């Protein structure tokens, strides 16, 4: 609070925007007259990261499976199994294509 007074901001600062980290929340507790506005983007990023974690595991496993069938011997076995099961159209492996 003394820094705000030293810089003569006591009547000019009404709110401070910060992330949700514990150190920022603790620091803001020392400034009871100033409102803390938490980053919504930071909260959304945390939610999305935790939600996508199972999908990332699934994608990694799928990439390993696709890589396995890139070898000609395994690909021949896959094609033979599809033929034995009576697939009219052969299902082909699609590799990962990186896009922005």
C-alpha positions, 0 to 999 in steps of 0.5 A: 500500500505504501508504494501506491501512496508514494506514487500518489495512485491511491485515488487513481487505481481502482482495480488490478488484473492478475493471474490466478496464482497464489502469490498474486492472490496473497499480494492482493490481500494486502491491498483491501481497497483495490479490486482484483480482476482475475484473468478469465483467459488463464482460467479457461486455459487451465480448464482446456488443458485438463480437459484435453489430457485424456484426448492427448493420450488417445491421440498418442496411442493412435499415432503409435498404432498408425506407425506400426502399420507403416511397415510393409509386413504389418500393412500386408497383414492388415490388408489380408484381414480386411480381405478375409472380413469381406471389406469391399473397400480397403481401409487405408492408414492416414498419417498425421498431417500437421496444420497450424 
